[in-house]
Amino acid sequence: MARELKVQDSDDHLEVSPPLHSAAGVPAVTRAMRMAMKQMGPARSGRTLLRLNQPGGFDCPGCAWPDPGHTHAAEFCENGVKAVAEEATTRRVTPEFFAKHSIEELRGRTDYWLGQQGRLTTPMHKAPGDTHYRPVSWDAALDIVAGHLRGLSDPDEAVFYTSGRTSNEAAFCYQLFARAYGTNNMPDCSNMCHESSGTALTESIGIGKGTVTLTDVENAELLVVAGQNPGTNHPRMLSALEAAKKCGARIVAINPLPEAGLIKFRNPQTPRGVIGPGTPLADLYLQVRLGGDQALFQALGHLLLQRPDVLDKDFIAQHTSGFEEYAASLATLDWDATERATGLQHSEIEALADEFARSRATTICWAMGLTQHRHAVATIQDVVDVLLLQGNIGKPGAGVCPVRGHSNVQGDRTMGVWEKPGEKFLQALDDEFAITAPREHGYDVVDAVRAFRDGHAKVFMAVGGNFVRATSDTDVTAASLEKAALTVHVSTKLNGSHAVTGDEALILPTIGRTEEDLQVSGAQRVSVEDSMSMVHASQGRLRPADPTLLSEVAIICELARKTLPDSTIDWPAMRGDYRVIRSHIAAVVPGFEHFETRLEHPGGFLLPSPPRDERRFETQSGKATFTTHEMWAPDCPPGHLLLQTVRSHDQYNTTIYGMDDHYRGIKDGRRVVFVNPDDLAELGLHDEQIVDIVSVWRGTAGADEVEERRADRFRIVSYPTARSCAAAYFPETNVLVPLDSTAKRSNTPTSKTVVVRLEPST
């Protein structure tokens, strides 16, 4: 029996110290190696980390930041090491563990405690009425799932979710299975992060992805990093920012919180970063008020329009539409409203305009700080408008750069994991497999929760992810999934979603990206797409955590075979040889022609981007589109704050690696809320006070009806964030985000503008 690990499961030892003003350096290396030794041991750590992000090795299961053309021997960051260590750990969760712990007991544990127990080894089944998971054979487990799916009265009663760790091959098989089964209910983690980016960019420039490469980032004259904390969320991005600075780039940071990684970078692979002063990054740091980015970029557009000598008139005339309407909408600007919305002075915004005016090649990067607001789609389109003014699309060093999270979240969408697939893709799928894929749009994440809540959905299957913890309105999400007839999770490790079950439930353990994937044709490799549309191979070498584990591809293909016994699709062939899957991808997905051959290139290959490659825009007008929007900013009543949910430095999405947030000065705890000291004085609260966070939302029923949600017992940390703003970690504060509070048109939860009040705990 595997030894159960004793892990801290409370904030009883929380310590707070001043935040840091630089990121990485020797301490980051030390923390990373300590984690690696703890989880993997010295020999396993060495042979694993030296293959991480290397040609012929495996892709980091963490973020989607691209690999450079020439990799270092240590081509990884602190959080990448943590992600690998968690997956390649020698700890194991066996059937004996589940016999000892009831589902109810597991539900009371933190995700940190659950994740630290180790790798799952055996399919586990909760039968109706059971209080514990019990071991089950692979055949029996997949028969249970297939039986439920065949027994539904309508394919749309099933929901197929996936996270961004899924390979291209597994994602393609998964969406093919769902559509051959008869539904487009394919929510994914993009719905909760960059859906707003995809919606905005598709309308503005004709493609829902970024338009820059890593070379562009390193050669930009101006880099704007808005609503993003690369020091924690994409640490290897700091190396690209440092490279850009060496080439003379200016960097502007726009973020309510002062983040160490945007202030100074200590590159642990250079003498300057180890014993020297490091590299200062942000030349201008604007602490914008939460939700004020749209007002900021509209003001920036207004100021640039007043400087006609900096506009690219030829680009505007030849490649854009809607300029006159856009210019007219910004001809006058209410500066009082702008300053209230942004929390910035007129002079600070003028300084930003000066940076843009001087630059001949500007790239704007952003993440959740822009996408998780009610007006996120409009905000991102206002960002694009500013870039269009100076022709900053389709030229070296310039473009849009939505920085994705999970390492293949963009690839999942490219492979067709989407509830709103396009007709061209579906027709290509039909032609390749002789099926008739459904055309009606399916459920996204929020709509899927509503469907289970209202009894319209009965089977939930997730390949990867931690759906209950990742989704907004935690209590509503959990109660909704408990109404399901069956919940299924394909996972490498335990997480909180495994303790929220339908009437019947299954946990199907799978191999990780670090591990060897052996099928009947031999060792397999998979592929992933990074945040900048580079596709490259990934092949693990470690022995799987248990010899009985199946790969995601094997699980999906075998389940499809059992569920669709009359299907003409050759599922066994795809399971047995992933080259067969890639040949189908090449036939269905544009840009993947000669997929197998191009995958041989050590750095992979770049997918086409009409705006980047040809200044061609596949929009309704055939041109890049200037948009006009009424300026909107969230209202914060007296006595309240605007809360944003954030990650700590010891986590990646809902995976909690530890209890510290090194750069923000937090040790051994997570239930903290960061508040500006001037706001604390106005609210009559003080540093270190224990409070409940109560969210206040005027719901869809009408302005007079107020909904409240509560997160208990958080310690106040006095912190230099923007005025009237606060921050606290997710998933602990996802309970405060109402299910129906979503971005217009993208339906993304508004996790960055939650109106809250702080009440002293009793």
FENURFEN-V680017 format. One line per field, one symbol per residue. ss: DSSP state (H for helix, E for strand, C for the rest). phi: phi as a letter, one per 40 degrees, with the letter a starting at -180 (. if undefined). psi: psi as a letter, one per 40 degrees, with the letter a starting at -180 (. if undefined). A space follows every 50 residues. Layout:
# FENURFEN-V680017
ss: ???
phi: ???
psi: ???
This chain:
# FENURFEN-V680017
ss: CCCCCCCCCCCCCCEECCCCCCEECHHHHHHHHHHHHHHHCHHHHHHHHC CECCCCCECCCCECCCCCCCCCCCCCCHHHHHHHHHHCCCCEECHHHHHH CCHHHHHCCCHHHHHHCCEECCCEEECCCCCCCEECCHHHHHHHHHHHHH HCCCHHHEEEEECCCCCHHHHHHHHHHHHHHCCCCCCEHHHHCCHHHHHH HHHHHCCCCCCCCHHHHHHCCEEEEECCCHHHHCCCHHHHHHHHHHCCCE EEEECCCCCHHHHEEECCCCHHHHCCCCEECCCEEECCCCCCHHHHHHHH HHHHHCCHHHCCHHHHHHHEECHHHHHHHCCCCCHHHHHHHHCCCHHHHH HHHHHHHHCCCEEEEECHHHHCCCCHHHHHHHHHHHHHHCCCCCCCCCEE EECCCECCHHHHHHCCCCCCCCHHHHHHHHHHHCCCCCCCCCCCHHHHHH HHHCCCCCEEEEECCCHHHHCCCHHHHHHHHCCCCEEEEEECECCHHHHC CCCEEEEEEECCCCECCEECCEECCEEEECCCCEEEEECCCECCCCCCCE CHHHHHHHHHHHHCCCCCCCHHHHHHCHHHHHHHHHHHCCCCCCHHHHCC CCCCEECCCHHHHHCCCCCCCCCEECCCCCCCCCCCCCCCEEEEEECCCC EECCEECCCCEHHHCEECCCCEEEECHHHHHHHCCCCCCEEEEEEEEECC CCCCCEEEEEEEEEEEEECCCCCCEEEEECCCCHHHCCCCCECCCCCCEC CCCEEEEEEECC
phi: .cccccbdbabcbdbbbcccbabggddccccccccccccbgccccccccc ccgbdgbbcdcccbcccccbcccbcabdccccccccccdccbbbdccccc bcccccccccccccccchccbbdbbbcdgcbbcbcacccccccccccccc cccadccbbbbabccccdccccccccccccchabcbcacddbbbcccccc cdccbgacbcbbbcccdcbccbbbbbfabcdbcadccccccccccccgcc bbbbacccbdcccabbcccbdcccbccgbcbccabbcccdgccccccccc cdccccbdcccccccdccbbbgcccccccbdbbcccccccccgbcdcccc cccccccccbabbbbaaccbcbbdbcccdcccccdcccdbgcbgadgbic bccccdcbcccdcdchcacbcccdcccccdccbfbbccbccbcccccccc ccdcgcbbbbbbcggadcccccfdcccccccccccabbbcacbcaccccb bcdbabbbcbcbccbcbbbcchcbbbbbbccbgcbacaacbccddacccb cdcccccccccccbccccccccccccacccccccdccbbdgbdfdccccc cdcgacccadcccbfbbcbccgbcbcbbaccbaccbcdgbbcbbcbcccb abfccbcabbbdccgbbgabcbbcbccccdcccgbadgccbccbcbbccc cicccbbbbbbcfbccbcaccccgbaaacccdbcccccdccbccgcgcdc cbabcbbbbdcb
psi: hhhhhhihfifdfhihiiiieiibadddddddddddddddidddddedde ehfiheaiihebiehiiidhiidggiiddddddddddeieiihidddddd hidddddeiidddddedaiidhhihhiheieiiiiiiddddddddddddd eiehdeeihhiiieehiddddddddddddddfieggiieddecfdddddd ddddeeheiieiiddddeeidhhhhhfigddddgdeddddddddddeeii hhhhhdhhhdeedihgheeiddddeaeahhchdhhhgiiheedddddddd dddddegdeeigddddddeiiedddddddedihgddddddddeiiddddd ddddddddhehhhhiiadedefidfddddddddddddddeffhfiheiai ghhicidfddddddeegiegiiddddddddddefigiidhiahadddddd dddeeeidhhhhhiigddddiigddddddddeeidhhhhhidiiiddeeg iadiiihhiiiideihghadeahiiaiihaeffhhiihhieihidheeii iddddddddddddgdeiehgddddddheddddddddddhiefifdddded hdeaihiihddddefhhfideeiihhihihhiiihhiieiihhihiiief ihbehhdaeigddefhhfiegihhihddddddefiiheihihhhihhhae eidehhhiihhigihhhhifiiieiiiiiiededdehidegiihdefhig eeghhiihhhi.
